Amino acid sequence: MSIETRNTADWDEASHAVADAYFPHTLTPLTRDSAADIVVRAASLGPLRIARIGWGADVTVQSDHPGAFGVNIPLSGSLESVIGRDVVVSTSGLATVCPPDTSTRITRWTRSCEIIGVRIDRDDLEREMRRILARPAQRLPPQIDLTTPAGASWLRFVESLSDQLLDAPGLLHNDLVARQLFGAVTTAFVLAAVPDDGAGCVARPRIVKRVLDELHGDPTRPWTAGEMAEVAGVSVRRLQEGFRQYVGRSPSECLLDIRLERVHADLLDAQPHDTVTDVALRWGFTHTGRFAAAYRHKYGVPPSASLRGT
Protein backbone atom coordinates (compact mmCIF):
# COMPACT_ATOMS: atom_id res chain seq x y z
CA MET A 1 0.00 0.00 0.00
CA SER A 2 1.16 3.49 -0.81
CA ILE A 3 -0.68 6.68 0.15
CA GLU A 4 0.35 10.08 -1.11
CA THR A 5 -0.07 13.57 0.34
CA ARG A 6 -3.68 14.67 0.79
CA ASN A 7 -4.76 18.27 0.33
CA THR A 8 -8.08 18.93 1.98
CA ALA A 9 -9.72 21.62 4.09
CA ASP A 10 -12.04 19.12 5.80
CA TRP A 11 -10.96 17.65 9.15
CA ASP A 12 -13.07 14.49 8.77
CA GLU A 13 -11.44 13.74 5.43
CA ALA A 14 -8.01 14.48 6.89
CA SER A 15 -8.68 12.14 9.82
CA HIS A 16 -9.74 9.33 7.47
CA ALA A 17 -6.57 9.81 5.41
CA VAL A 18 -4.36 9.47 8.51
CA ALA A 19 -6.37 6.45 9.73
CA ASP A 20 -5.81 4.73 6.38
CA ALA A 21 -2.10 5.55 6.49
CA TYR A 22 -1.35 4.78 10.15
CA PHE A 23 -3.90 4.00 12.91
CA PRO A 24 -7.62 4.51 13.52
CA HIS A 25 -8.11 7.36 15.97
CA THR A 26 -10.30 10.14 17.27
CA LEU A 27 -9.15 13.60 16.20
CA THR A 28 -9.88 16.90 17.95
CA PRO A 29 -8.52 20.11 16.38
CA LEU A 30 -7.48 22.68 19.00
CA THR A 31 -7.80 25.67 16.66
CA ARG A 32 -10.27 26.94 14.10
CA ASP A 33 -7.79 26.39 11.30
CA SER A 34 -8.79 24.15 8.40
CA ALA A 35 -6.97 20.99 7.45
CA ALA A 36 -5.47 22.59 4.38
CA ASP A 37 -1.87 22.07 5.56
CA ILE A 38 -2.09 18.37 6.39
CA VAL A 39 0.73 16.10 5.18
CA VAL A 40 0.08 12.35 4.84
CA ARG A 41 2.37 9.89 3.07
CA ALA A 42 2.66 6.22 3.87
CA ALA A 43 3.88 2.90 2.54
CA SER A 44 3.67 -0.66 3.83
CA LEU A 45 6.38 -3.30 3.90
CA GLY A 46 4.68 -6.49 5.05
CA PRO A 47 4.02 -6.14 8.79
CA LEU A 48 5.82 -2.78 8.82
CA ARG A 49 4.24 0.52 7.82
CA ILE A 50 6.02 3.87 7.66
CA ALA A 51 4.10 7.15 7.50
CA ARG A 52 4.96 10.83 7.40
CA ILE A 53 2.23 12.86 9.06
CA GLY A 54 1.79 16.53 9.88
CA TRP A 55 -1.56 18.08 10.75
CA GLY A 56 -0.51 21.67 10.15
CA ALA A 57 -2.46 22.73 13.25
CA ASP A 58 -2.56 22.02 16.99
CA VAL A 59 -4.62 18.85 17.54
CA THR A 60 -5.24 16.04 20.01
CA VAL A 61 -5.36 12.43 18.87
CA GLN A 62 -6.75 9.42 20.74
CA SER A 63 -5.92 5.86 19.65
CA ASP A 64 -5.66 2.35 21.08
CA HIS A 65 -3.22 1.22 18.33
CA PRO A 66 -5.05 -2.06 17.71
CA GLY A 67 -2.76 -5.02 17.09
CA ALA A 68 0.43 -3.06 16.49
CA PHE A 69 3.13 -0.91 18.07
CA GLY A 70 3.29 2.71 16.97
CA VAL A 71 6.59 4.58 17.20
CA ASN A 72 6.17 8.34 16.71
CA ILE A 73 9.34 10.21 15.76
CA PRO A 74 8.98 14.02 15.70
CA LEU A 75 11.08 15.59 12.96
CA SER A 76 10.07 19.02 14.24
CA GLY A 77 7.76 20.52 16.87
CA SER A 78 6.54 18.71 19.98
CA LEU A 79 4.42 15.65 20.73
CA GLU A 80 2.86 15.36 24.21
CA SER A 81 1.31 11.97 24.97
CA VAL A 82 -0.35 10.09 27.84
CA ILE A 83 0.17 6.32 27.53
CA GLY A 84 -1.56 4.50 30.33
CA ARG A 85 0.00 6.22 33.35
CA ASP A 86 3.07 7.51 31.52
CA VAL A 87 3.31 11.12 30.37
CA VAL A 88 5.75 11.38 27.46
CA VAL A 89 6.94 14.55 25.74
CA SER A 90 8.97 13.94 22.60
CA THR A 91 10.76 16.45 20.42
CA SER A 92 13.47 16.00 17.79
CA GLY A 93 15.90 13.31 18.99
CA LEU A 94 13.27 11.37 20.94
CA ALA A 95 10.60 8.85 19.92
CA THR A 96 7.35 7.93 21.66
CA VAL A 97 6.50 4.22 21.76
CA CYS A 98 2.77 3.45 21.81
CA PRO A 99 2.03 -0.18 22.77
CA PRO A 100 -0.74 -2.14 21.05
CA ASP A 101 -4.27 -2.22 22.42
CA THR A 102 -3.45 0.41 25.03
CA SER A 103 -5.20 3.74 25.42
CA THR A 104 -2.90 6.48 24.16
CA ARG A 105 -3.87 10.12 24.02
CA ILE A 106 -1.67 12.67 22.27
CA THR A 107 -2.79 15.66 24.28
CA ARG A 108 -0.93 18.13 22.08
CA TRP A 109 0.39 17.57 18.59
CA THR A 110 1.75 21.00 17.75
CA ARG A 111 1.23 22.84 14.49
CA SER A 112 4.91 22.58 13.55
CA CYS A 113 5.19 18.88 14.42
CA GLU A 114 5.69 16.46 11.56
CA ILE A 115 6.46 12.86 12.45
CA ILE A 116 7.70 9.67 10.96
CA GLY A 117 5.35 7.06 12.33
CA VAL A 118 6.52 3.44 12.35
CA ARG A 119 3.80 0.84 12.76
CA ILE A 120 4.94 -2.74 13.47
CA ASP A 121 2.48 -5.60 13.97
CA ARG A 122 2.67 -6.86 17.54
CA ASP A 123 3.12 -10.58 16.84
CA ASP A 124 5.87 -9.98 14.28
CA LEU A 125 7.80 -7.57 16.51
CA GLU A 126 7.54 -9.80 19.58
CA ARG A 127 8.75 -12.79 17.56
CA GLU A 128 11.72 -10.78 16.34
CA MET A 129 12.43 -9.56 19.89
CA ARG A 130 12.65 -13.16 21.11
CA ARG A 131 15.13 -13.93 18.33
CA ILE A 132 17.19 -10.78 18.75
CA LEU A 133 17.41 -10.82 22.55
CA ALA A 134 17.42 -14.61 23.02
CA ARG A 135 14.82 -14.25 25.75
CA PRO A 136 11.07 -13.65 26.01
CA ALA A 137 9.79 -10.37 24.63
CA GLN A 138 9.62 -7.62 27.23
CA ARG A 139 7.76 -4.38 27.67
CA LEU A 140 9.28 -1.62 25.61
CA PRO A 141 10.00 1.76 27.23
CA PRO A 142 7.54 4.59 26.48
CA GLN A 143 10.31 6.70 24.95
CA ILE A 144 13.55 6.04 23.04
CA ASP A 145 16.56 8.33 22.94
CA LEU A 146 17.53 8.69 19.28
CA THR A 147 20.76 10.56 20.08
CA THR A 148 22.53 7.41 21.32
CA PRO A 149 24.65 5.54 18.74
CA ALA A 150 22.04 2.77 18.44
CA GLY A 151 19.14 5.24 18.38
CA ALA A 152 20.78 7.49 15.79
CA SER A 153 21.60 4.48 13.62
CA TRP A 154 17.99 3.30 13.68
CA LEU A 155 16.70 6.81 12.91
CA ARG A 156 19.00 7.14 9.88
CA PHE A 157 17.81 3.75 8.68
CA VAL A 158 14.13 4.67 9.08
CA GLU A 159 14.57 8.02 7.33
CA SER A 160 16.38 6.36 4.44
CA LEU A 161 13.84 3.54 4.24
CA SER A 162 10.98 6.04 4.34
CA ASP A 163 12.45 7.89 1.37
CA GLN A 164 13.03 4.66 -0.56
CA LEU A 165 9.55 3.26 0.02
CA LEU A 166 7.75 6.49 -0.79
CA ASP A 167 9.86 7.27 -3.84
CA ALA A 168 10.30 3.74 -5.19
CA PRO A 169 7.07 1.80 -4.61
CA GLY A 170 8.41 -1.11 -6.68
CA LEU A 171 10.32 -2.24 -3.58
CA LEU A 172 6.98 -3.11 -2.00
CA HIS A 173 6.42 -5.96 -4.45
CA ASN A 174 9.72 -7.79 -3.93
CA ASP A 175 9.19 -10.31 -1.13
CA LEU A 176 12.91 -10.98 -0.68
CA VAL A 177 13.72 -7.29 -0.28
CA ALA A 178 10.71 -6.79 1.99
CA ARG A 179 11.76 -9.59 4.34
CA GLN A 180 15.36 -8.40 4.55
CA LEU A 181 14.35 -4.79 5.15
CA PHE A 182 11.81 -5.75 7.80
CA GLY A 183 14.37 -7.86 9.63
CA ALA A 184 16.98 -5.11 9.46
CA VAL A 185 14.71 -2.30 10.67
CA THR A 186 13.22 -4.35 13.53
CA THR A 187 16.64 -5.53 14.68
CA ALA A 188 17.97 -1.97 14.73
CA PHE A 189 14.84 -0.83 16.57
CA VAL A 190 15.08 -3.47 19.30
CA LEU A 191 18.80 -2.78 19.83
CA ALA A 192 17.97 0.93 20.19
CA ALA A 193 14.96 0.41 22.47
CA VAL A 194 16.27 -2.28 24.81
CA PRO A 195 19.51 -1.42 26.66
CA ASP A 196 22.24 -4.02 26.84
CA ASP A 197 22.02 -5.53 30.32
CA GLY A 198 25.36 -7.29 29.92
CA ALA A 199 23.75 -10.66 30.55
CA GLY A 200 25.17 -13.68 28.77
CA CYS A 201 28.63 -14.37 27.44
CA VAL A 202 30.08 -13.71 24.02
CA ALA A 203 29.24 -16.46 21.54
CA ARG A 204 31.91 -19.17 21.71
CA PRO A 205 33.90 -20.26 18.63
CA ARG A 206 31.78 -23.38 18.07
CA ILE A 207 28.63 -21.25 18.10
CA VAL A 208 30.16 -18.84 15.60
CA LYS A 209 31.15 -21.84 13.45
CA ARG A 210 27.59 -23.16 13.64
CA VAL A 211 26.27 -19.92 12.17
CA LEU A 212 28.98 -19.80 9.51
CA ASP A 213 28.12 -23.38 8.50
CA GLU A 214 24.46 -22.38 8.11
CA LEU A 215 25.40 -19.35 6.03
CA HIS A 216 27.64 -21.44 3.77
CA GLY A 217 24.91 -24.07 3.47
CA ASP A 218 22.15 -21.66 2.47
CA PRO A 219 23.61 -18.29 1.38
CA THR A 220 20.61 -17.37 -0.80
CA ARG A 221 18.28 -17.32 2.19
CA PRO A 222 17.24 -13.75 3.08
CA TRP A 223 18.98 -13.98 6.46
CA THR A 224 18.13 -11.46 9.16
CA ALA A 225 20.25 -10.78 12.22
CA GLY A 226 17.49 -12.26 14.37
CA GLU A 227 17.50 -15.51 12.39
CA MET A 228 21.28 -15.82 12.73
CA ALA A 229 21.03 -15.24 16.47
CA GLU A 230 18.28 -17.87 16.68
CA VAL A 231 20.61 -20.42 15.04
CA ALA A 232 23.32 -19.51 17.56
CA GLY A 233 21.01 -19.54 20.57
CA VAL A 234 22.36 -16.19 21.80
CA SER A 235 21.29 -12.57 21.43
CA VAL A 236 22.17 -10.50 18.39
CA ARG A 237 24.54 -8.41 20.50
CA ARG A 238 26.39 -11.51 21.81
CA LEU A 239 26.57 -13.00 18.31
CA GLN A 240 27.98 -9.78 16.85
CA GLU A 241 30.58 -9.61 19.63
CA GLY A 242 31.52 -13.26 19.03
CA PHE A 243 32.02 -12.69 15.30
CA ARG A 244 34.13 -9.59 15.96
CA GLN A 245 36.28 -11.51 18.45
CA TYR A 246 36.78 -14.76 16.53
CA VAL A 247 36.29 -13.79 12.86
CA GLY A 248 37.06 -10.07 12.81
CA ARG A 249 33.92 -9.28 10.84
CA SER A 250 30.19 -9.05 11.46
CA PRO A 251 27.82 -11.91 10.50
CA SER A 252 26.37 -9.82 7.67
CA GLU A 253 29.85 -9.09 6.30
CA CYS A 254 30.61 -12.82 6.33
CA LEU A 255 27.37 -13.54 4.47
CA LEU A 256 28.21 -10.90 1.88
CA ASP A 257 31.64 -12.48 1.37
CA ILE A 258 30.15 -15.96 0.94
CA ARG A 259 27.68 -14.71 -1.65
CA LEU A 260 30.38 -12.83 -3.55
CA GLU A 261 32.52 -15.98 -3.70
CA ARG A 262 29.61 -17.96 -5.14
CA VAL A 263 28.90 -15.25 -7.71
CA HIS A 264 32.56 -15.04 -8.67
CA ALA A 265 32.76 -18.80 -9.26
CA ASP A 266 29.58 -18.80 -11.36
CA LEU A 267 30.71 -15.83 -13.45
CA LEU A 268 33.98 -17.56 -14.30
CA ASP A 269 32.05 -20.71 -15.28
CA ALA A 270 29.04 -18.95 -16.80
CA GLN A 271 26.80 -20.38 -19.50
CA PRO A 272 26.41 -18.38 -22.75
CA HIS A 273 22.95 -17.16 -21.77
CA ASP A 274 23.96 -16.05 -18.24
CA THR A 275 24.05 -12.35 -17.35
CA VAL A 276 25.63 -10.64 -14.36
CA THR A 277 22.16 -9.80 -13.02
CA ASP A 278 21.02 -13.43 -13.35
CA VAL A 279 24.00 -14.71 -11.39
CA ALA A 280 23.74 -11.99 -8.73
CA LEU A 281 20.04 -12.71 -8.15
CA ARG A 282 20.79 -16.43 -7.99
CA TRP A 283 22.96 -15.84 -4.92
CA GLY A 284 20.67 -13.47 -3.04
CA PHE A 285 21.71 -10.02 -4.28
CA THR A 286 18.72 -7.80 -4.91
CA HIS A 287 20.38 -4.39 -5.34
CA THR A 288 22.57 -4.48 -8.45
CA GLY A 289 24.39 -1.22 -7.71
CA ARG A 290 25.51 -2.26 -4.22
CA PHE A 291 26.40 -5.72 -5.51
CA ALA A 292 28.60 -4.32 -8.28
CA ALA A 293 30.41 -2.02 -5.85
CA ALA A 294 31.03 -4.84 -3.37
CA TYR A 295 32.25 -7.15 -6.13
CA ARG A 296 34.70 -4.58 -7.48
CA HIS A 297 35.97 -3.88 -3.95
CA LYS A 298 36.66 -7.59 -3.35
CA TYR A 299 38.02 -8.64 -6.74
CA GLY A 300 39.34 -5.39 -8.19
CA VAL A 301 37.28 -5.67 -11.39
CA PRO A 302 33.61 -5.18 -12.27
CA PRO A 303 31.54 -8.39 -12.40
CA SER A 304 31.12 -7.97 -16.17
CA ALA A 305 34.89 -8.44 -16.56
CA SER A 306 34.73 -11.80 -14.75
CA LEU A 307 31.79 -12.85 -16.92
CA ARG A 308 33.78 -12.11 -20.10
CA GLY A 309 36.88 -13.74 -18.66
CA THR A 310 38.96 -10.58 -19.03
C-alpha positions as CSV (number, residue, x, y, z in Angstrom):
1,M,0.0,0.0,0.0
2,S,1.2,3.5,-0.8
3,I,-0.7,6.7,0.2
4,E,0.4,10.1,-1.1
5,T,-0.1,13.6,0.3
6,R,-3.7,14.7,0.8
7,N,-4.8,18.3,0.3
8,T,-8.1,18.9,2.0
9,A,-9.7,21.6,4.1
10,D,-12.0,19.1,5.8
11,W,-11.0,17.7,9.1
12,D,-13.1,14.5,8.8
13,E,-11.4,13.7,5.4
14,A,-8.0,14.5,6.9
15,S,-8.7,12.1,9.8
16,H,-9.7,9.3,7.5
17,A,-6.6,9.8,5.4
18,V,-4.4,9.5,8.5
19,A,-6.4,6.5,9.7
20,D,-5.8,4.7,6.4
21,A,-2.1,5.6,6.5
22,Y,-1.4,4.8,10.2
23,F,-3.9,4.0,12.9
24,P,-7.6,4.5,13.5
25,H,-8.1,7.4,16.0
26,T,-10.3,10.1,17.3
27,L,-9.2,13.6,16.2
28,T,-9.9,16.9,17.9
29,P,-8.5,20.1,16.4
30,L,-7.5,22.7,19.0
31,T,-7.8,25.7,16.7
32,R,-10.3,26.9,14.1
33,D,-7.8,26.4,11.3
34,S,-8.8,24.2,8.4
35,A,-7.0,21.0,7.5
36,A,-5.5,22.6,4.4
37,D,-1.9,22.1,5.6
38,I,-2.1,18.4,6.4
39,V,0.7,16.1,5.2
40,V,0.1,12.4,4.8
41,R,2.4,9.9,3.1
42,A,2.7,6.2,3.9
43,A,3.9,2.9,2.5
44,S,3.7,-0.7,3.8
45,L,6.4,-3.3,3.9
46,G,4.7,-6.5,5.0
47,P,4.0,-6.1,8.8
48,L,5.8,-2.8,8.8
49,R,4.2,0.5,7.8
50,I,6.0,3.9,7.7
51,A,4.1,7.1,7.5
52,R,5.0,10.8,7.4
53,I,2.2,12.9,9.1
54,G,1.8,16.5,9.9
55,W,-1.6,18.1,10.8
56,G,-0.5,21.7,10.1
57,A,-2.5,22.7,13.3
58,D,-2.6,22.0,17.0
59,V,-4.6,18.8,17.5
60,T,-5.2,16.0,20.0
61,V,-5.4,12.4,18.9
62,Q,-6.8,9.4,20.7
63,S,-5.9,5.9,19.6
64,D,-5.7,2.4,21.1
65,H,-3.2,1.2,18.3
66,P,-5.0,-2.1,17.7
67,G,-2.8,-5.0,17.1
68,A,0.4,-3.1,16.5
69,F,3.1,-0.9,18.1
70,G,3.3,2.7,17.0
71,V,6.6,4.6,17.2
72,N,6.2,8.3,16.7
73,I,9.3,10.2,15.8
74,P,9.0,14.0,15.7
75,L,11.1,15.6,13.0
76,S,10.1,19.0,14.2
77,G,7.8,20.5,16.9
78,S,6.5,18.7,20.0
79,L,4.4,15.7,20.7
80,E,2.9,15.4,24.2
81,S,1.3,12.0,25.0
82,V,-0.3,10.1,27.8
83,I,0.2,6.3,27.5
84,G,-1.6,4.5,30.3
85,R,0.0,6.2,33.4
86,D,3.1,7.5,31.5
87,V,3.3,11.1,30.4
88,V,5.7,11.4,27.5
89,V,6.9,14.6,25.7
90,S,9.0,13.9,22.6
91,T,10.8,16.4,20.4
92,S,13.5,16.0,17.8
93,G,15.9,13.3,19.0
94,L,13.3,11.4,20.9
95,A,10.6,8.9,19.9
96,T,7.3,7.9,21.7
97,V,6.5,4.2,21.8
98,C,2.8,3.4,21.8
99,P,2.0,-0.2,22.8
100,P,-0.7,-2.1,21.1
101,D,-4.3,-2.2,22.4
102,T,-3.5,0.4,25.0
103,S,-5.2,3.7,25.4
104,T,-2.9,6.5,24.2
105,R,-3.9,10.1,24.0
106,I,-1.7,12.7,22.3
107,T,-2.8,15.7,24.3
108,R,-0.9,18.1,22.1
109,W,0.4,17.6,18.6
110,T,1.8,21.0,17.7
111,R,1.2,22.8,14.5
112,S,4.9,22.6,13.6
113,C,5.2,18.9,14.4
114,E,5.7,16.5,11.6
115,I,6.5,12.9,12.4
116,I,7.7,9.7,11.0
117,G,5.3,7.1,12.3
118,V,6.5,3.4,12.3
119,R,3.8,0.8,12.8
120,I,4.9,-2.7,13.5
121,D,2.5,-5.6,14.0
122,R,2.7,-6.9,17.5
123,D,3.1,-10.6,16.8
124,D,5.9,-10.0,14.3
125,L,7.8,-7.6,16.5
126,E,7.5,-9.8,19.6
127,R,8.8,-12.8,17.6
128,E,11.7,-10.8,16.3
129,M,12.4,-9.6,19.9
130,R,12.7,-13.2,21.1
131,R,15.1,-13.9,18.3
132,I,17.2,-10.8,18.8
133,L,17.4,-10.8,22.6
134,A,17.4,-14.6,23.0
135,R,14.8,-14.3,25.8
136,P,11.1,-13.6,26.0
137,A,9.8,-10.4,24.6
138,Q,9.6,-7.6,27.2
139,R,7.8,-4.4,27.7
140,L,9.3,-1.6,25.6
141,P,10.0,1.8,27.2
142,P,7.5,4.6,26.5
143,Q,10.3,6.7,25.0
144,I,13.5,6.0,23.0
145,D,16.6,8.3,22.9
146,L,17.5,8.7,19.3
147,T,20.8,10.6,20.1
148,T,22.5,7.4,21.3
149,P,24.7,5.5,18.7
150,A,22.0,2.8,18.4
151,G,19.1,5.2,18.4
152,A,20.8,7.5,15.8
153,S,21.6,4.5,13.6
154,W,18.0,3.3,13.7
155,L,16.7,6.8,12.9
156,R,19.0,7.1,9.9
157,F,17.8,3.7,8.7
158,V,14.1,4.7,9.1
159,E,14.6,8.0,7.3
160,S,16.4,6.4,4.4
161,L,13.8,3.5,4.2
162,S,11.0,6.0,4.3
163,D,12.4,7.9,1.4
164,Q,13.0,4.7,-0.6
165,L,9.6,3.3,0.0
166,L,7.8,6.5,-0.8
167,D,9.9,7.3,-3.8
168,A,10.3,3.7,-5.2
169,P,7.1,1.8,-4.6
170,G,8.4,-1.1,-6.7
171,L,10.3,-2.2,-3.6
172,L,7.0,-3.1,-2.0
173,H,6.4,-6.0,-4.5
174,N,9.7,-7.8,-3.9
175,D,9.2,-10.3,-1.1
176,L,12.9,-11.0,-0.7
177,V,13.7,-7.3,-0.3
178,A,10.7,-6.8,2.0
179,R,11.8,-9.6,4.3
180,Q,15.4,-8.4,4.5
181,L,14.4,-4.8,5.2
182,F,11.8,-5.8,7.8
183,G,14.4,-7.9,9.6
184,A,17.0,-5.1,9.5
185,V,14.7,-2.3,10.7
186,T,13.2,-4.3,13.5
187,T,16.6,-5.5,14.7
188,A,18.0,-2.0,14.7
189,F,14.8,-0.8,16.6
190,V,15.1,-3.5,19.3
191,L,18.8,-2.8,19.8
192,A,18.0,0.9,20.2
193,A,15.0,0.4,22.5
194,V,16.3,-2.3,24.8
195,P,19.5,-1.4,26.7
196,D,22.2,-4.0,26.8
197,D,22.0,-5.5,30.3
198,G,25.4,-7.3,29.9
199,A,23.8,-10.7,30.5
200,G,25.2,-13.7,28.8
201,C,28.6,-14.4,27.4
202,V,30.1,-13.7,24.0
203,A,29.2,-16.5,21.5
204,R,31.9,-19.2,21.7
205,P,33.9,-20.3,18.6
206,R,31.8,-23.4,18.1
207,I,28.6,-21.3,18.1
208,V,30.2,-18.8,15.6
209,K,31.1,-21.8,13.4
210,R,27.6,-23.2,13.6
211,V,26.3,-19.9,12.2
212,L,29.0,-19.8,9.5
213,D,28.1,-23.4,8.5
214,E,24.5,-22.4,8.1
215,L,25.4,-19.3,6.0
216,H,27.6,-21.4,3.8
217,G,24.9,-24.1,3.5
218,D,22.1,-21.7,2.5
219,P,23.6,-18.3,1.4
220,T,20.6,-17.4,-0.8
221,R,18.3,-17.3,2.2
222,P,17.2,-13.7,3.1
223,W,19.0,-14.0,6.5
224,T,18.1,-11.5,9.2
225,A,20.2,-10.8,12.2
226,G,17.5,-12.3,14.4
227,E,17.5,-15.5,12.4
228,M,21.3,-15.8,12.7
229,A,21.0,-15.2,16.5
230,E,18.3,-17.9,16.7
231,V,20.6,-20.4,15.0
232,A,23.3,-19.5,17.6
233,G,21.0,-19.5,20.6
234,V,22.4,-16.2,21.8
235,S,21.3,-12.6,21.4
236,V,22.2,-10.5,18.4
237,R,24.5,-8.4,20.5
238,R,26.4,-11.5,21.8
239,L,26.6,-13.0,18.3
240,Q,28.0,-9.8,16.9
241,E,30.6,-9.6,19.6
242,G,31.5,-13.3,19.0
243,F,32.0,-12.7,15.3
244,R,34.1,-9.6,16.0
245,Q,36.3,-11.5,18.4
246,Y,36.8,-14.8,16.5
247,V,36.3,-13.8,12.9
248,G,37.1,-10.1,12.8
249,R,33.9,-9.3,10.8
250,S,30.2,-9.1,11.5
251,P,27.8,-11.9,10.5
252,S,26.4,-9.8,7.7
253,E,29.9,-9.1,6.3
254,C,30.6,-12.8,6.3
255,L,27.4,-13.5,4.5
256,L,28.2,-10.9,1.9
257,D,31.6,-12.5,1.4
258,I,30.1,-16.0,0.9
259,R,27.7,-14.7,-1.6
260,L,30.4,-12.8,-3.6
261,E,32.5,-16.0,-3.7
262,R,29.6,-18.0,-5.1
263,V,28.9,-15.2,-7.7
264,H,32.6,-15.0,-8.7
265,A,32.8,-18.8,-9.3
266,D,29.6,-18.8,-11.4
267,L,30.7,-15.8,-13.5
268,L,34.0,-17.6,-14.3
269,D,32.0,-20.7,-15.3
270,A,29.0,-18.9,-16.8
271,Q,26.8,-20.4,-19.5
272,P,26.4,-18.4,-22.7
273,H,22.9,-17.2,-21.8
274,D,24.0,-16.0,-18.2
275,T,24.0,-12.3,-17.4
276,V,25.6,-10.6,-14.4
277,T,22.2,-9.8,-13.0
278,D,21.0,-13.4,-13.3
279,V,24.0,-14.7,-11.4
280,A,23.7,-12.0,-8.7
281,L,20.0,-12.7,-8.1
282,R,20.8,-16.4,-8.0
283,W,23.0,-15.8,-4.9
284,G,20.7,-13.5,-3.0
285,F,21.7,-10.0,-4.3
286,T,18.7,-7.8,-4.9
287,H,20.4,-4.4,-5.3
288,T,22.6,-4.5,-8.4
289,G,24.4,-1.2,-7.7
290,R,25.5,-2.3,-4.2
291,F,26.4,-5.7,-5.5
292,A,28.6,-4.3,-8.3
293,A,30.4,-2.0,-5.8
294,A,31.0,-4.8,-3.4
295,Y,32.3,-7.2,-6.1
296,R,34.7,-4.6,-7.5
297,H,36.0,-3.9,-4.0
298,K,36.7,-7.6,-3.3
299,Y,38.0,-8.6,-6.7
300,G,39.3,-5.4,-8.2
301,V,37.3,-5.7,-11.4
302,P,33.6,-5.2,-12.3
303,P,31.5,-8.4,-12.4
304,S,31.1,-8.0,-16.2
305,A,34.9,-8.4,-16.6
306,S,34.7,-11.8,-14.8
307,L,31.8,-12.9,-16.9
308,R,33.8,-12.1,-20.1
309,G,36.9,-13.7,-18.7
310,T,39.0,-10.6,-19.0
